[in-house]
Amino acid sequence: MATVPPQWEEDEQTWLGLAWYAQRKPVFTGGNRLTLLRAGKQLFPAMREHIERAQHSVWIAMYLISPFGQSSTVLQALQQAARRGVKVHLVADGVGSHDAPSSMWEQLRAAGVDVVIFRPFHRLWGMFKTSEWRRMHFKLCVVDEEVAFIGGINLIDDRYDLHHGWSDDIRLDYAVQAKGPIGTPVLHAIRAMWTRGQFGKDWRDELWPWMQGAHRMRRLRGLWQQARMRLTPSEQAPFAKAASNPHPTRCAFVLRDNLRQRRTIERAAIQAIKQAKREIDIVTPYFYPARQLRLALRHAAARGVRVRLLLQGRVDMPIAGIAARVLYDELIRHGIQIYEYQAAFLHAKVMRVDDDWATVGSSNLDPLSLVLNAEANLIIRDKAFTRVLIHALEDDFGASKAVEANSLDRNWADRLGHWLFRMAAKLYLRLAGISGRY
């Protein structure tokens, strides 16, 4: 039976006041130290090191978890931490981790890891329930409320793919290690998803105890606030102070969910594109943005900004390759450079504008990420960090092949394919209860 956190018994004023989540624009805070991490080969050792030193708590939200190869070391560290008394909470998406072996979950729970599954997927009837299409796509971790990991890297070996098996090549992906006040909203985002996953597991049995006895409405208000990721006044104070701190690194944690933050990530990207003066680099495996974002890219190229897209050369899912390629002709005709990554599978979700704006996170530029899934990105306004990212991206573009305009077929079949895919995307969104912008 679930227990009520002590703070929910406090005066309800504890839960009132302006929180970062109430803002629909990025809220930047200074006083952060950031490290760019490339692929699991850098992320997993960093996570494991901090988990092994954890004293109080570890919170993880992951779309996909696999126990094979590199990722097993992180899972082992979580189990060891739980055994020595650290409170370890893990929420995994029901679709992303649907194929994980049951033995993995059993070992985690036996060690004391508190595991919940966000919207467990039922293969037979799940596709007919539109609520099942809204997934938790986070890749987040917070250790001891001090260090956070945000990015696009799932808990899976760099050389392993669920659909294609093992490879000799390392998947291209990025994450950020963050120390500072930015960890506070990251922690609350994970807690909120963990809470939602917990009640999704067995809502009636969990909710009924809170409906009994005195102060039940106060308890329910507290529960609702936790599920919506609001900060308490004591947590807001240092976060608000950090918002005015200009150093050393200013960044903002931004979400896309189906409550208040529906377009925060997309609008932040569009704003940055509109303000670009020299260069825009976008790296994403799944690219089919709404017309407003495509127009922003076209207008940037028209005013002389160099716009480069790095997309999949090795396609992991055929539908994703089709979605991006139906846009190639439109984009190239308007001066946008397109590259396809050849060295391995591409899974990174990165964007940088000029030399002082960058974002790393879980959000692709496609309908699933922009209008359905829960996503989490970190936006960074810092020249030193962006300089490191620029060097890394130059290597990535160097391992890619440019798509030439004369290699595209502009026949009636391609135009028909573009139209059919656009209609299919609109139908998909309507079935999911979303008015399409595509």
C-alpha positions, 0 to 999 in steps of 0.5 A: 500500500502506498504511503503519503509523503510527509510534506503532503500533511503540511499546510497547503500553502507549501504547494502554492506559488509560481513554479518553473513548470508554470512558465511556458518559456524556458526559465534559465538559471546560472550556477551550473556546470555542464559536461557533454557526453558522447554515447553510452561509452561516456554516459554509463561510466559517469552514471555508474560512478555517481550511483556508486557514491550515492548516499540518499537517492537515485531517480531514473526515467528511461524510455528504453532499458536493456540489460545487455552489454554496457547498460548492465553495469548501470543496472548493477550499480542501481541494485548495489545502491538499493541494497546499501539503503539508497532510495532508488526509484526507476520509471520505464516506459511500457512500450520502450521497455516492453521487450526487456526480459522479466528477469531484469525487472525481478532482479531490480525489485529483489534488490530493493529498486522501486520500479514502476512502468509508465502505461504498460503496453498491451500488445493485443488491444493497445494500438486501438487505445489512443491514450497508449500512443502518448509515451514517456520518452525521457532519458533522465537521471538524478543522483542525491539531488546534486547531479543530473543526466539529461539527453537522448541516450537510452539505457542500452549498449551503444552497439546493440539495436532492438531491431537489428541486433549487435553491430561493430559500430557505435551509435551516435548519441549525446547526453549532458551531465549537469551539476547545479540548480538545474537538477531541481526541475529535472528531479521533479520531472522524474518524480512526476512521471514515477507518480503517474506510472505508479497510479497507472499500475493500479489506480483504485488500490493506490487512491482509496487509502488517501480518500479515507480520514481527515485532510483527504482533499489536502492529500489529493491536492498534494498528489496532483501537484506532485504529478504536475511537477511543481516546486515547493516554495523552499525549492523555488527560492534557490531556483529563482535566485539562480535564474538571475545568476549569469555564471558560470553556465546558464541553461534551462530544462524544458519539457513537452507534455500533454498538460501545460508544456505542449509546445515549449520545446518546439517554440524554443527551437523556432525562436532560436532559428529565427534569431540565428545570424550565422549557422544552424546545425540540427542532428536528429534521426526522425525528422518531419517537423510541422510547417512552421518550423520548416518555414523558419529554417527556410527563412533562415537560409534565405537571409544567409544563415548556413543551415545543415541537417544531419539525418540517418544514413543507416535507417533503423525504421523504414517509415522514419527514412520515408518521412524525412526524405519526402522533405528533401526536395523542398529543403534543398531547393531553399538552400538547406544542406542535408547530410546522412550519417554513414558511420553507424545508426544515428540516435542523437537529438541535438541542435546548435545556433551560432556559438552560444545556443544549444540543446541536447535532449530526447525530442526528435523533430517529428509528430511523435515527439512534438505533439504526443510524447513526454519529452525533456531537453536541456537548452544551454546559453554558453559559448564554452559549452557550445564550442565543445559541441561544435567540435563534436558535430564537425566530426559527425558531419565529417562522417556523413554524406551530403545529399546532392540536389541532382540526386533527387528524383522530382517525378510525379511518384515522389510528389504523390508519396509526399502528399500521401505521407502528409495525409497519413500523418494528419490522420494519425494525429487526428486519431490521437486527438490532436489537431494536425499542423502538418 
